[in-house]
Amino acid sequence: MRHEPFMSRGGPERVVLFHDFSEALGGASHLVQVLIGQLRARDIPVTFFAGDSGANFRRRDVEFVALGGKALLDRSRLGALTLGLYNRSVHASARDWIRRNDTPGTVYHVHGWSKILTPAVFAALRPVAGRVILHGHDYFNCCPNGGFFNYAAERDCALVPLSGACLRSQCDKSSYAQKLWRSGREGLRRGLQGGVAGASRLLLIHPGQADNFAIGQWPRAKLFPVRNPVTPPCAERVCAERNRGVLFIGRISVEKGADLAARAARIAGLPIVFVGEGSEVDRIRALNPAAVFVGRQDRSGLARMLSRARVAVMPSRWSEPFGLVALEAIGSGVPAIVSDRALVAGEIARAGFGLAIDTADAAAFASAMARLHADDGQVAAMSLAGHAGYRDLCNSEESWADEILAHYHGVIRAGGRAAGRAPAATHREDI
C-alpha cells in the first residue's frame, strides 16, 4: 500500500538516519532497513549514513553515505582504543553534509553509534540538536556498557552511570580496563552532545526502559515509548502442539543465555536447535552434545525452523528491552519461555502466550520445557492466543513508522516555535 507523502501533512523535508551497519545484521540494523522502506513508501527523502563500507546495501532510492569503517572487534587493539573513541572521518563527513544541506525541516535520527560511528557523530550533530532523535535499541546513550547489567556478577545494575559507584564497579564483560575505556567514551559523548540528554528526544522500544534512562539522568519528558514492529516469519499458525523440540534464536553468547537453554534442554531430555552465530558455539556443544546448530537463517529459513518447533526460548541474562525473537515466535504460533528479566516477560505470561521464569535456574527452566512438552492442550491454547493476539505487544511496520513520523513532526513543530515561526498545520496532535 502506498501512503500519502508525509511532507504534505507538515512532516519532514528529509530524514537523515545514522547507524553503524548498512545491512540487517541484527535487531536494530534490521529496523533501520524497515524504516528506510517505510519512509520511501511515503515519498520522504532519506539520507543514510552507515559506518561500514556499504558493500551489501542495494537501495538506489536514498542518498547513501558509506563511511568505510570497521566494527571495534574487527580492528586492532590500538585501532579500537583510538578510532573507537572518536572517529574523525565520521565527524567530518556528517559535519560537511549538515553545512551543505541542512534545512529547518530536516530531522536527524541516530539508531546506533557504539560499534563504528563513535561519539564523533554527536559533535557533528550538536548544531542541529533540537532536531536530533535518538533510538533506545540499547542503553548506550547513558550507560557505559550499554545494558544496565553487571556482566561479571550476572545481575541487573541500578547504579547511576558515571557516578563514583559506577566507576568503581567492574561490570564489563571483558575487563575493568575496558569498563574505564567505555566510561571515558560515555563521558566524551556527553561532552560532545552538550549533556546526558543533548537531543530533542529518545524513543524507547519498550515503556519499561524509562526507569533505567531516568536513573541515567534522562528527563522523563524526553522519553517516548515506540514499541518495535514485529512481522512473524510464519503467516499461518504453526500447530506447535503437533511438534517436538526447543528452538533458540539469536546471538549465541553469554548475555543471550544460550548456555542456559542448552543445559535445560539436556536436563529435560529434549532436542534443541540453535539458530544464529556467536562466540559460544563450542562451549554450547560441550554442554549439550546433542544440540543442533543451523547458523544464521534468512526469513524463509527461520520460518522453516519455527514450523517444526514446539516451544521457543529467550533466556537472556540481561533485561532484554524488547524481545523480538520471542514475539516473532509467538506471532507464528510457537509459545515462548522467556527470562523473567525481559521487559516483555510479564506481558507475555499475562496474555497466555508463554511462560516467564527464572531461566538462570536450570531445574526450573528444564521443568518448564518438560511441562509444555507433556501438555498438548496448554501448548495449543498458547499457540492460538499468541497467533491471534501478539499485536497487542508490538507494532506493525506501518504503525511503527507512523508513530516515528509523528515524532519527526513534533520535533519540527518544536523547532519552528523555538525560532518564532508559525507551526505547520497538521491533522494530529504534536507529540
Secondary structure as GFF3:
##gff-version 3
##sequence-region A 1 431
A	DSSP	three_ten_helix	6	9	.	.	.	ID=ss1
A	DSSP	beta_strand	14	19	.	.	.	ID=ss2
A	DSSP	alpha_helix	27	41	.	.	.	ID=ss3
A	DSSP	beta_strand	46	50	.	.	.	ID=ss4
A	DSSP	beta_strand	63	66	.	.	.	ID=ss5
A	DSSP	three_ten_helix	72	74	.	.	.	ID=ss6
A	DSSP	alpha_helix	77	82	.	.	.	ID=ss7
A	DSSP	alpha_helix	88	101	.	.	.	ID=ss8
A	DSSP	beta_strand	106	110	.	.	.	ID=ss9
A	DSSP	alpha_helix	120	125	.	.	.	ID=ss10
A	DSSP	three_ten_helix	126	131	.	.	.	ID=ss11
A	DSSP	beta_strand	132	136	.	.	.	ID=ss12
A	DSSP	beta_strand	149	150	.	.	.	ID=ss13
A	DSSP	beta_strand	155	156	.	.	.	ID=ss14
A	DSSP	alpha_helix	164	168	.	.	.	ID=ss15
A	DSSP	alpha_helix	176	193	.	.	.	ID=ss16
A	DSSP	beta_strand	201	204	.	.	.	ID=ss17
A	DSSP	three_ten_helix	207	209	.	.	.	ID=ss18
A	DSSP	alpha_helix	210	215	.	.	.	ID=ss19
A	DSSP	three_ten_helix	220	222	.	.	.	ID=ss20
A	DSSP	beta_strand	223	225	.	.	.	ID=ss21
A	DSSP	three_ten_helix	240	242	.	.	.	ID=ss22
A	DSSP	beta_strand	246	249	.	.	.	ID=ss23
A	DSSP	alpha_helix	258	268	.	.	.	ID=ss24
A	DSSP	beta_strand	272	275	.	.	.	ID=ss25
A	DSSP	alpha_helix	281	287	.	.	.	ID=ss26
A	DSSP	beta_strand	292	295	.	.	.	ID=ss27
A	DSSP	alpha_helix	299	307	.	.	.	ID=ss28
A	DSSP	beta_strand	311	314	.	.	.	ID=ss29
A	DSSP	alpha_helix	324	332	.	.	.	ID=ss30
A	DSSP	beta_strand	336	339	.	.	.	ID=ss31
A	DSSP	alpha_helix	345	351	.	.	.	ID=ss32
A	DSSP	beta_strand	354	357	.	.	.	ID=ss33
A	DSSP	alpha_helix	362	374	.	.	.	ID=ss34
A	DSSP	alpha_helix	376	389	.	.	.	ID=ss35
A	DSSP	three_ten_helix	390	393	.	.	.	ID=ss36
A	DSSP	alpha_helix	397	418	.	.	.	ID=ss37
###
